[in-house]
């Protein structure tokens, strides 16, 4: 079955950085677009970044442009989210997302907390 497993979250000071990973299984990973979403305290889940099946196309929400970079390694079935210059507004649970054959799949999420 389809599985998405995130890792790499944690507590970081403002201005710091983290790298999130999402390891996928159960579907032909290299054929599918993958996205990162986040849900901050008291907020709805929202899109952060998306990457096309071969990594040639990426898009970001305006608030993370220039700070976050999404990438993928299709040989390792893994998508990454490099997050730099973190601030308190980036505090959230970050989720990996894939839509496979018209079914949506989410990982369990990884907590990112930005605080001094």
C-alpha positions as CSV (number, residue, x, y, z in Angstrom):
1,X,0.0,0.0,0.0
2,X,1.0,3.6,-0.4
3,X,3.1,5.0,2.4
4,X,4.6,8.4,3.0
5,X,7.0,8.7,6.0
6,X,8.3,12.1,7.0
7,X,11.3,12.8,9.2
8,X,13.7,15.7,10.0
9,X,11.5,18.0,12.1
10,X,12.5,19.4,15.4
11,X,13.1,22.6,17.5
12,X,15.2,25.3,15.8
13,X,16.0,28.9,16.7
14,X,14.8,31.7,14.4
15,X,17.2,32.1,11.5
16,X,18.1,28.4,11.6
17,X,17.5,25.6,9.2
18,X,16.1,22.1,8.9
19,X,15.9,19.5,6.1
20,X,12.8,17.4,6.0
21,X,12.6,14.1,4.2
22,X,9.7,12.1,2.9
23,X,10.3,8.5,1.9
24,X,7.6,7.0,-0.3
25,X,6.6,3.4,-1.0
26,X,3.9,1.4,-2.6
27,X,3.6,3.3,-5.9
28,X,5.8,4.2,-8.9
29,X,7.3,7.2,-7.2
30,X,9.1,8.7,-10.2
31,X,5.8,9.0,-12.1
32,X,4.1,11.3,-9.6
33,X,4.1,14.9,-8.4
34,X,4.7,15.2,-4.6
35,X,3.9,18.1,-2.3
36,X,4.7,19.4,1.1
37,X,1.9,20.9,3.2
38,X,1.9,22.4,6.7
39,X,-0.6,23.0,9.4
40,X,0.3,25.6,12.0
41,X,-1.4,26.0,15.4
42,X,-5.1,27.0,14.9
43,X,-4.6,27.1,11.1
44,X,-5.8,25.0,8.2
45,X,-3.5,22.8,6.4
46,X,-1.9,24.7,3.4
47,X,0.4,24.0,0.5
48,X,4.0,24.8,1.0
49,X,5.8,23.5,-2.1
50,X,5.3,21.0,-4.9
51,X,7.7,19.2,-7.3
52,X,6.9,17.5,-10.6
53,X,7.6,13.8,-11.2
54,X,11.1,14.4,-12.6
55,X,12.0,17.4,-10.5
56,X,12.1,19.8,-13.4
57,X,9.1,21.8,-12.1
58,X,8.8,23.3,-8.7
59,X,6.4,25.8,-7.1
60,X,6.3,27.5,-3.7
61,X,3.9,29.5,-1.6
62,X,5.0,33.1,-1.6
63,X,5.8,33.1,2.1
64,X,8.6,30.5,1.6
65,X,10.1,31.6,-1.8
66,X,13.8,32.2,-1.5
67,X,14.0,30.3,1.8
68,X,12.7,26.8,1.1
69,X,13.8,24.4,-1.6
70,X,12.0,21.2,-2.6
71,X,13.9,18.5,-4.3
72,X,13.7,14.7,-5.0
73,X,15.8,11.7,-5.5
74,X,13.8,9.2,-7.5
75,X,16.4,6.5,-7.0
76,X,15.7,6.7,-3.3
77,X,12.0,7.4,-3.5
78,X,12.5,10.5,-1.4
79,X,11.5,14.1,-1.5
80,X,13.3,16.7,0.5
81,X,12.3,20.2,1.9
82,X,15.3,22.3,2.7
83,X,14.1,25.1,5.0
84,X,16.4,28.1,5.7
85,X,16.0,31.3,7.5
86,X,13.2,29.8,9.6
87,X,10.9,32.1,11.6
88,X,8.1,31.6,14.1
89,X,5.5,31.7,11.3
90,X,7.0,28.5,10.0
91,X,6.1,26.6,13.1
92,X,3.8,23.8,12.0
93,X,3.3,20.1,11.4
94,X,4.7,19.4,7.9
95,X,3.1,16.7,5.8
96,X,4.1,14.9,2.6
97,X,1.3,14.5,0.1
98,X,0.7,12.4,-3.0
99,X,-2.3,11.8,-5.2
100,X,-2.0,8.4,-6.7
101,X,-4.8,7.2,-9.1
102,X,-7.2,9.8,-7.8
103,X,-6.6,8.8,-4.2
104,X,-5.0,11.3,-1.8
105,X,-2.3,10.1,0.6
106,X,-0.7,11.9,3.5
107,X,2.2,11.1,5.7
108,X,1.9,11.2,9.5
109,X,3.6,14.6,9.7
110,X,6.7,15.9,11.3
111,X,6.7,18.8,13.8
112,X,8.8,21.9,13.1
113,X,9.0,24.4,16.0
114,X,10.8,27.7,15.5
115,X,11.5,29.3,18.9
116,X,14.3,30.9,20.8
